[in-house]
């Protein structure tokens, strides 16, 4: 305990220097802006700013890049709630209830729930990072390819639970996502699959392009297909930015559950923040509703608070494997490793001992950064809500343009703009067929990772499939997936049987 206090005091002494505070602020401000602008994700921004960090001292450079990352987690919820566009991959779940709240004139409380939940979770995640960085490296060491594959199977089953509406449609959407994830170059043989001689498809489908097409453009086409008077226009006055007492009473347990999940799943390489947001929403859907509570999918505040808390806790926890093992759990952390290498710092377990100012200074800057984000974001809620009053005829060309610019800037590739347009039409089809697109996106993200880990596990076990069941952690995760499937299927099987009997009688 004494060591921890000494380390943290060293960290705060480093973080509160004027230069480091300034760069933390620049990072948080840029991160929020990037989160709010749909399509320009943190990966693209960190990549664009990486050359600019050459001239900075290593601590200031990493503090700024970290600020961009967790700042974008905050900002991503803003466009998700207000204009139904997830600015960030982990905001895909926030769209479901957050946007419904905005449509009912409760955009303010939804944004406040996201901001406050994020702040609390961010602080707890950072505390976890400080207290458990060393022991948690041991947990990460125990995860091999078989365990990762089983974890992702559990994640996909969780997505079935997450989908509102028909179970069959949810399963089909996941399978479609997995199939789309197969497009690209085979990891082992280097052969292009399902690319149909289109050179741009050899890298696989851009997740950002698919997400924006399905969610953003699909919604726009759906709205434009309606007559003017039926079109969704946010003319409703948003009154009261702060959540009510009832909202707070429902939010607090949801935020606590989301934070716990984010802290535990964020450590695992492979999209911890994203997985934890999906898992948190799944758990909220399984938690009993109060009699007066709005159902999920129709604007339940818990559906905003829990995933937002989970993805922020996950974002902070994802620094653990990067700082302690040198293993980046996601693309932003991979760029952070690149930034450390540029400054001649070898990422890995020795950073804690060889460069304690950097390690603890970065951790302390996260607390300060989270505080800056709340101070930055809550007063700006009024400004974001003003976005809702813009007439739809101005709003939709702006969204189309921002998405196109955002997706083009990630790869400088015109093909991605075509891809958004194609998936916009596909997304419109999903809306017409009442198919939930969130499971498709999870399938698309997890598909390639699942395949890679399964093949690695089979290579290591020389083709023996029992490796998935003989390793205790892997077996536990697979049993969890089966249990979840049984829980989901049992009530629907019963109700379907009831329906069948009623029809027979009729």
C-alpha positions as CSV (number, residue, x, y, z in Angstrom):
1,X,0.0,0.0,0.0
2,X,2.8,2.4,0.9
3,X,4.5,1.6,-2.4
4,X,1.3,2.5,-4.3
5,X,1.0,5.8,-2.4
6,X,4.6,6.7,-3.2
7,X,4.2,5.7,-6.9
8,X,1.0,7.7,-7.2
9,X,2.5,10.8,-5.6
10,X,5.4,10.5,-8.1
11,X,2.7,10.2,-10.9
12,X,0.8,13.3,-9.8
13,X,4.0,15.3,-9.4
14,X,4.7,14.4,-13.1
15,X,1.1,14.9,-14.3
16,X,0.4,18.3,-12.8
17,X,3.4,20.1,-14.5
18,X,2.0,22.9,-16.7
19,X,3.2,21.2,-19.9
20,X,1.6,17.8,-19.1
21,X,-1.7,19.4,-18.0
22,X,-1.8,21.4,-21.2
23,X,-1.2,18.3,-23.4
24,X,-3.8,16.3,-21.3
25,X,-6.3,19.1,-22.0
26,X,-5.5,19.2,-25.8
27,X,-5.9,15.4,-25.9
28,X,-9.2,15.4,-24.1
29,X,-10.6,18.3,-26.3
30,X,-9.4,16.6,-29.5
31,X,-10.8,13.3,-28.3
32,X,-14.2,14.7,-27.6
33,X,-14.3,16.5,-30.9
34,X,-13.3,13.3,-32.7
35,X,-15.9,11.3,-30.9
36,X,-18.6,13.8,-31.8
37,X,-17.7,13.9,-35.5
38,X,-19.0,10.6,-36.8
39,X,-16.4,8.6,-38.7
40,X,-13.2,10.1,-37.6
41,X,-12.3,7.6,-34.9
42,X,-9.5,7.8,-32.4
43,X,-7.3,5.3,-34.4
44,X,-7.2,7.7,-37.4
45,X,-6.5,10.7,-35.2
46,X,-3.8,9.1,-33.1
47,X,-2.2,7.9,-36.4
48,X,-2.4,11.4,-37.9
49,X,-0.9,13.0,-34.8
50,X,1.8,10.4,-34.2
51,X,4.4,12.3,-36.3
52,X,3.6,15.5,-34.3
53,X,4.7,13.7,-31.1
54,X,8.3,13.3,-32.3
55,X,9.1,16.8,-31.0
56,X,7.4,16.3,-27.6
57,X,8.9,14.8,-24.5
58,X,7.7,11.1,-24.1
59,X,5.5,11.7,-21.1
60,X,3.6,14.6,-22.7
61,X,3.3,12.7,-26.0
62,X,1.7,9.7,-24.3
63,X,-0.5,11.8,-22.0
64,X,-1.9,13.6,-25.1
65,X,-2.5,10.4,-27.1
66,X,-4.2,8.7,-24.1
67,X,-6.4,11.8,-23.7
68,X,-7.5,11.5,-27.3
69,X,-8.4,7.8,-26.8
70,X,-10.6,8.1,-23.7
71,X,-11.9,11.5,-24.8
72,X,-13.3,9.9,-27.9
73,X,-15.1,7.3,-25.8
74,X,-17.0,10.2,-24.2
75,X,-17.6,12.1,-27.5
76,X,-18.8,8.9,-29.4
77,X,-21.9,8.7,-27.2
78,X,-22.9,12.3,-28.2
79,X,-23.6,11.6,-31.9
80,X,-24.9,8.1,-31.0
81,X,-27.6,9.7,-28.8
82,X,-28.4,12.8,-30.9
83,X,-28.2,11.7,-34.5
84,X,-28.2,7.9,-34.3
85,X,-24.6,7.6,-35.5
86,X,-22.1,5.8,-33.4
87,X,-19.0,8.1,-33.5
88,X,-17.0,5.2,-32.1
89,X,-17.3,1.4,-32.4
90,X,-18.1,1.0,-28.7
91,X,-21.0,3.5,-29.0
92,X,-22.9,1.1,-31.2
93,X,-24.9,-0.1,-28.2
94,X,-25.5,3.4,-26.9
95,X,-27.5,4.1,-30.1
96,X,-30.2,1.6,-29.2
97,X,-31.7,3.4,-26.2
98,X,-29.9,6.8,-26.3
99,X,-31.4,7.8,-29.6
100,X,-34.9,6.7,-28.5
101,X,-34.4,9.0,-25.5
102,X,-33.4,11.9,-27.7
103,X,-36.5,11.3,-29.9
104,X,-38.7,11.6,-26.8
105,X,-37.0,15.0,-25.9
106,X,-34.8,13.4,-23.3
107,X,-31.5,13.9,-25.1
108,X,-30.2,16.0,-22.2
109,X,-30.6,13.3,-19.5
110,X,-29.2,10.7,-21.9
111,X,-26.1,12.8,-22.5
112,X,-25.7,13.5,-18.8
113,X,-26.1,9.8,-17.9
114,X,-23.4,9.0,-20.5
115,X,-21.1,11.7,-19.2
116,X,-21.5,11.0,-15.5
117,X,-21.3,7.2,-16.0
118,X,-18.2,7.6,-18.1
119,X,-16.6,9.8,-15.5
120,X,-17.2,7.4,-12.6
121,X,-16.1,4.4,-14.6
122,X,-13.0,6.2,-15.9
123,X,-11.9,7.0,-12.4
124,X,-12.5,3.5,-11.1
125,X,-10.8,2.0,-14.2
126,X,-7.7,4.2,-13.5
127,X,-7.7,3.2,-9.9
128,X,-7.8,-0.5,-11.0
129,X,-4.9,0.2,-13.3
130,X,-2.8,1.7,-10.5
131,X,-3.7,-1.0,-7.9
132,X,-3.7,-4.2,-10.0
133,X,-1.3,-3.5,-12.9
134,X,1.3,-5.9,-11.6
135,X,-0.9,-8.8,-10.5
136,X,-3.2,-8.6,-13.5
137,X,-0.3,-9.3,-15.9
138,X,-0.5,-12.8,-14.4
139,X,-4.1,-13.2,-15.6
140,X,-3.3,-12.0,-19.1
141,X,-0.5,-14.6,-19.3
142,X,-3.0,-17.4,-18.7
143,X,-5.0,-16.6,-21.9
144,X,-4.0,-18.6,-24.9
145,X,-5.6,-18.8,-28.4
146,X,-8.2,-21.4,-27.2
147,X,-9.3,-19.1,-24.3
148,X,-9.7,-16.1,-26.7
149,X,-11.7,-18.2,-29.1
150,X,-14.1,-19.3,-26.3
151,X,-14.3,-15.8,-25.0
152,X,-15.4,-14.5,-28.4
153,X,-18.0,-17.3,-28.7
154,X,-19.4,-16.1,-25.4
155,X,-19.4,-12.5,-26.8
156,X,-21.4,-13.6,-29.9
157,X,-23.9,-15.5,-27.8
158,X,-24.2,-12.4,-25.7
159,X,-25.0,-10.4,-28.9
160,X,-28.0,-12.8,-29.6
161,X,-29.3,-11.9,-26.1
162,X,-28.6,-8.2,-26.8
163,X,-30.7,-8.1,-30.0
164,X,-34.3,-6.9,-29.6
165,X,-36.9,-8.7,-31.6
166,X,-36.7,-12.1,-33.3
167,X,-34.0,-14.5,-32.1
168,X,-33.7,-16.1,-35.5
169,X,-33.1,-12.7,-37.1
170,X,-30.4,-11.9,-34.5
171,X,-28.6,-15.3,-35.2
172,X,-28.8,-14.6,-39.0
173,X,-27.3,-11.1,-38.5
174,X,-24.4,-12.6,-36.5
175,X,-23.8,-15.2,-39.2
176,X,-23.9,-12.6,-41.9
177,X,-21.4,-10.5,-39.8
178,X,-19.1,-13.5,-39.5
179,X,-19.3,-14.2,-43.2
180,X,-18.5,-10.5,-44.0
181,X,-15.5,-10.9,-41.6
182,X,-14.1,-13.6,-43.9
183,X,-13.6,-11.2,-46.8
184,X,-9.9,-10.4,-47.1
185,X,-6.6,-12.1,-47.0
186,X,-6.3,-15.5,-45.3
187,X,-4.1,-15.1,-42.2
188,X,-2.2,-18.4,-42.7
189,X,-1.9,-18.9,-46.5
190,X,-2.0,-15.2,-47.6
191,X,-4.6,-16.1,-50.3
192,X,-7.3,-13.5,-51.0
193,X,-10.8,-14.8,-50.1
194,X,-14.1,-13.5,-51.4
195,X,-12.3,-10.5,-52.9
196,X,-13.7,-11.2,-56.4
197,X,-10.6,-9.7,-58.0
198,X,-11.3,-6.3,-56.4
199,X,-7.9,-5.2,-55.0
200,X,-9.4,-3.1,-52.3
201,X,-11.3,-6.1,-50.8
202,X,-8.0,-8.0,-50.1
203,X,-7.7,-5.9,-46.8
204,X,-11.2,-6.9,-45.8
205,X,-14.2,-4.7,-45.3
206,X,-13.7,-1.5,-43.4
207,X,-15.6,-1.8,-40.1
208,X,-16.1,2.0,-40.0
209,X,-17.6,2.0,-43.5
210,X,-20.0,-0.8,-42.7
211,X,-21.0,0.7,-39.4
212,X,-21.7,4.1,-40.9
213,X,-23.5,2.7,-43.9
214,X,-25.8,0.4,-41.9
215,X,-26.5,2.9,-39.0
216,X,-26.0,6.4,-40.5
217,X,-26.9,6.1,-44.2
218,X,-29.5,3.4,-43.7
219,X,-31.4,5.6,-41.2
220,X,-31.1,8.6,-43.6
221,X,-32.5,6.6,-46.6
222,X,-35.3,5.3,-44.3
223,X,-36.2,8.8,-43.2
224,X,-36.1,10.2,-46.8
225,X,-38.4,7.4,-47.9
226,X,-41.1,8.8,-45.7
227,X,-43.5,11.7,-46.4
228,X,-42.4,15.0,-45.0
229,X,-44.9,15.0,-42.1
230,X,-43.9,11.6,-40.9
231,X,-40.2,12.3,-41.1
232,X,-38.2,12.2,-37.9
233,X,-37.3,15.8,-37.1
234,X,-36.2,16.9,-33.7
235,X,-38.3,19.9,-33.2
236,X,-39.1,18.8,-29.7
237,X,-37.7,21.2,-27.1
238,X,-35.2,19.4,-24.9
239,X,-36.0,20.4,-21.4
240,X,-33.9,19.7,-18.3
241,X,-30.4,18.5,-19.0
242,X,-29.8,16.7,-15.7
243,X,-31.3,13.3,-14.9
244,X,-34.3,13.2,-12.5
245,X,-34.1,11.5,-9.1
246,X,-35.8,8.4,-10.6
247,X,-33.2,8.4,-13.4
248,X,-30.4,8.6,-10.9
249,X,-31.8,5.8,-8.8
250,X,-31.9,3.5,-11.9
251,X,-28.6,4.7,-13.3
252,X,-26.4,4.1,-10.2
253,X,-26.6,0.3,-10.1
254,X,-26.3,0.1,-13.9
255,X,-23.2,2.3,-13.8
256,X,-21.7,0.1,-11.0
257,X,-22.4,-3.1,-13.0
258,X,-21.0,-1.6,-16.2
259,X,-17.9,-0.4,-14.5
260,X,-17.2,-3.8,-12.9
261,X,-17.6,-5.5,-16.3
262,X,-15.5,-3.0,-18.1
263,X,-12.6,-3.3,-15.6
264,X,-12.6,-7.1,-15.9
265,X,-13.0,-7.4,-19.7
266,X,-10.8,-4.4,-20.7
267,X,-7.6,-6.2,-19.7
268,X,-8.2,-8.8,-22.4
269,X,-6.6,-8.2,-25.7
270,X,-9.2,-8.0,-28.6
271,X,-11.5,-5.1,-28.1
272,X,-12.2,-5.2,-24.3
273,X,-14.0,-1.8,-24.3
274,X,-16.2,-3.0,-27.1
275,X,-17.0,-6.4,-25.7
276,X,-17.7,-4.9,-22.3
277,X,-20.2,-2.4,-23.7
278,X,-22.1,-5.2,-25.4
279,X,-21.9,-7.4,-22.3
280,X,-23.1,-4.6,-20.0
281,X,-26.2,-4.0,-22.2
282,X,-26.9,-7.7,-22.2
283,X,-26.8,-7.8,-18.4
284,X,-29.1,-4.8,-18.1
285,X,-31.6,-6.4,-20.4
286,X,-31.7,-9.5,-18.2
287,X,-32.2,-7.3,-15.0
288,X,-35.8,-7.0,-14.0
289,X,-37.6,-3.8,-15.1
290,X,-39.5,-1.7,-12.6
291,X,-43.2,-1.5,-13.3
292,X,-43.0,2.2,-14.4
293,X,-39.8,1.7,-16.4
294,X,-39.5,2.1,-20.2
295,X,-38.7,-1.2,-21.9
296,X,-35.2,-1.6,-23.4
297,X,-34.9,-0.4,-27.0
298,X,-37.5,2.4,-26.3
299,X,-35.3,4.8,-24.3
300,X,-34.3,3.2,-21.1
301,X,-31.7,5.3,-19.3
302,X,-29.9,2.1,-18.0
303,X,-29.3,1.2,-21.6
304,X,-27.2,4.3,-21.9
305,X,-25.5,4.5,-18.5
306,X,-24.3,0.8,-18.3
307,X,-22.6,0.5,-21.7
308,X,-21.1,4.0,-21.5
309,X,-19.6,3.1,-18.1
310,X,-18.4,-0.2,-19.3
311,X,-16.7,1.1,-22.4
312,X,-14.9,3.8,-20.4
313,X,-13.8,1.4,-17.7
314,X,-12.7,-1.0,-20.5
315,X,-10.8,1.8,-22.3
316,X,-8.8,2.6,-19.1
317,X,-8.2,-1.0,-18.3
318,X,-6.9,-1.7,-21.8
319,X,-3.8,0.3,-20.8
320,X,-2.9,-2.5,-18.4
321,X,-1.7,-5.1,-21.0
322,X,-0.1,-2.4,-23.1
323,X,1.9,-0.9,-20.2
324,X,2.7,-4.1,-18.3
325,X,3.2,-6.6,-21.1
326,X,3.7,-4.5,-24.2
327,X,0.7,-6.3,-25.8
328,X,-1.6,-3.8,-27.4
329,X,-5.2,-5.0,-26.9
330,X,-6.6,-2.7,-29.7
331,X,-5.5,-0.6,-32.6
332,X,-5.1,2.7,-30.5
333,X,-2.9,0.9,-28.0
334,X,-0.8,-0.5,-30.9
335,X,-0.2,3.1,-32.0
336,X,0.7,4.0,-28.4
337,X,3.3,1.2,-28.4
338,X,4.5,2.8,-31.7
339,X,4.8,6.2,-29.9
340,X,6.8,4.6,-27.1
341,X,9.1,2.9,-29.6
342,X,9.6,6.3,-31.4
343,X,10.9,7.7,-28.0
344,X,13.2,4.7,-27.5
345,X,11.1,3.3,-24.7
346,X,10.7,-0.5,-24.8
347,X,7.1,-1.3,-23.9
348,X,6.7,-4.3,-21.5
349,X,7.1,-5.2,-17.8
350,X,10.3,-3.2,-17.4
351,X,8.6,0.2,-18.1
352,X,7.3,0.2,-14.5
353,X,10.9,0.0,-13.1
354,X,13.0,1.6,-15.8
355,X,10.7,4.6,-16.5
356,X,8.4,5.1,-13.4
357,X,7.7,8.8,-14.2
358,X,6.2,7.8,-17.5
359,X,4.2,4.8,-16.1
360,X,2.8,6.6,-13.1
361,X,2.6,10.0,-14.7
362,X,0.3,8.5,-17.5
363,X,-1.9,6.9,-14.8
364,X,-2.2,10.1,-12.8
365,X,-3.0,12.1,-16.0
366,X,-6.0,9.8,-16.6
367,X,-7.7,11.0,-13.4
368,X,-7.1,14.6,-14.3
369,X,-8.2,13.9,-17.9
370,X,-11.5,12.3,-16.7
371,X,-12.2,15.4,-14.6
372,X,-11.4,17.7,-17.5
373,X,-13.8,15.7,-19.7
374,X,-16.7,16.1,-17.3
375,X,-16.0,19.9,-17.0
376,X,-15.7,20.1,-20.8
377,X,-18.7,17.9,-21.7
378,X,-21.5,18.7,-19.2
379,X,-21.7,22.4,-20.0
380,X,-21.5,21.6,-23.7
381,X,-24.6,19.4,-23.5
382,X,-26.7,22.4,-24.3
383,X,-24.6,23.0,-27.5
384,X,-25.0,19.3,-28.6
385,X,-28.7,19.4,-28.0
386,X,-28.9,22.5,-30.3
387,X,-27.9,20.1,-33.0
388,X,-31.3,18.6,-32.8
389,X,-33.1,21.8,-33.8
390,X,-31.3,21.9,-37.2
391,X,-33.8,21.2,-40.0
392,X,-33.5,17.7,-41.4
393,X,-32.8,19.0,-44.9
394,X,-29.6,20.6,-43.6
395,X,-28.7,17.8,-41.2
396,X,-28.8,14.8,-43.6
397,X,-26.4,16.3,-46.2
398,X,-24.0,17.3,-43.4
399,X,-24.1,13.7,-41.9
400,X,-23.5,12.2,-45.4
401,X,-20.6,14.6,-46.0
402,X,-19.0,14.0,-42.5
403,X,-19.3,10.3,-42.9
404,X,-17.7,10.4,-46.3
405,X,-14.8,12.6,-45.1
406,X,-14.3,10.5,-42.0
407,X,-14.2,7.2,-43.8
408,X,-11.9,8.6,-46.6
409,X,-9.5,10.0,-44.0
410,X,-8.9,6.6,-42.4
411,X,-7.4,4.9,-45.5
412,X,-7.4,7.7,-48.1
413,X,-9.4,5.3,-50.2
414,X,-12.4,6.2,-52.4
415,X,-13.6,2.6,-52.4
416,X,-14.6,3.0,-48.7
417,X,-17.0,5.8,-49.7
418,X,-18.7,3.4,-52.2
419,X,-18.8,0.8,-49.5
420,X,-20.7,3.2,-47.2
421,X,-23.2,3.8,-50.0
422,X,-23.7,0.1,-50.6
423,X,-24.1,-0.7,-46.9
424,X,-26.5,2.3,-46.6
425,X,-28.9,0.5,-48.9
426,X,-28.3,-2.7,-47.0
427,X,-29.0,-0.9,-43.7
428,X,-32.2,0.5,-45.2
429,X,-33.2,-3.1,-46.1
430,X,-32.5,-4.2,-42.5
431,X,-34.7,-1.4,-41.1
432,X,-37.5,-2.5,-43.5
433,X,-37.1,-6.1,-42.3
434,X,-36.9,-5.1,-38.6
435,X,-33.4,-6.6,-38.3
436,X,-31.2,-5.3,-35.5
437,X,-27.8,-4.4,-37.1
438,X,-25.7,-4.4,-33.8
439,X,-25.1,-8.2,-33.8
440,X,-23.9,-8.0,-37.5
441,X,-21.2,-5.5,-36.4
442,X,-20.1,-7.6,-33.5
443,X,-19.8,-10.6,-35.9
444,X,-17.8,-8.5,-38.3
445,X,-15.4,-7.4,-35.6
446,X,-15.0,-10.7,-33.8
447,X,-15.1,-13.0,-36.9
448,X,-11.5,-12.5,-38.1
449,X,-10.2,-12.6,-34.5
450,X,-12.1,-15.8,-33.7
451,X,-10.8,-17.4,-36.9
452,X,-7.2,-16.4,-36.1
453,X,-7.4,-17.7,-32.5
454,X,-9.1,-20.9,-33.5
455,X,-6.5,-21.7,-36.1
456,X,-3.7,-20.8,-33.8
457,X,-5.1,-23.1,-31.1
458,X,-5.5,-26.0,-33.6
459,X,-2.0,-25.4,-34.9
460,X,-0.6,-25.6,-31.4
461,X,-2.6,-28.7,-30.5
462,X,-1.9,-30.3,-34.0
463,X,-5.5,-30.3,-35.1
464,X,-6.9,-31.6,-31.8
465,X,-10.3,-29.9,-31.2
466,X,-10.5,-31.2,-27.6
467,X,-8.0,-28.4,-26.7
468,X,-11.1,-26.1,-26.4
469,X,-12.6,-28.3,-23.7
470,X,-9.5,-29.5,-21.9
471,X,-8.2,-26.1,-20.9
472,X,-10.2,-25.0,-17.8
473,X,-10.7,-21.3,-18.6
474,X,-11.7,-22.1,-22.2
475,X,-14.1,-24.8,-21.0
476,X,-15.6,-22.4,-18.4
477,X,-16.2,-19.8,-21.1
478,X,-17.8,-22.3,-23.5
479,X,-20.1,-23.6,-20.7
480,X,-21.1,-20.0,-19.9
481,X,-22.0,-19.5,-23.6
482,X,-24.1,-22.7,-23.6
483,X,-25.8,-21.7,-20.4
484,X,-26.6,-18.2,-21.8
485,X,-28.0,-19.9,-25.0
486,X,-30.3,-22.2,-22.8
487,X,-31.5,-19.2,-20.8
488,X,-32.3,-17.3,-24.0
489,X,-34.0,-20.1,-25.8
490,X,-36.1,-21.6,-23.0
491,X,-38.7,-18.8,-22.7
492,X,-39.0,-18.3,-26.4
493,X,-39.4,-22.0,-27.0
494,X,-42.2,-22.1,-24.4
495,X,-44.0,-19.0,-25.8
496,X,-43.7,-20.5,-29.4
497,X,-45.2,-23.7,-28.2
498,X,-48.1,-21.8,-26.5
499,X,-48.7,-19.9,-29.8
500,X,-48.7,-23.2,-31.7
501,X,-51.3,-24.7,-29.2
502,X,-53.5,-21.6,-29.4
503,X,-53.5,-21.8,-33.3
504,X,-54.3,-25.5,-33.1
505,X,-57.3,-24.8,-30.9
506,X,-58.5,-22.0,-33.2
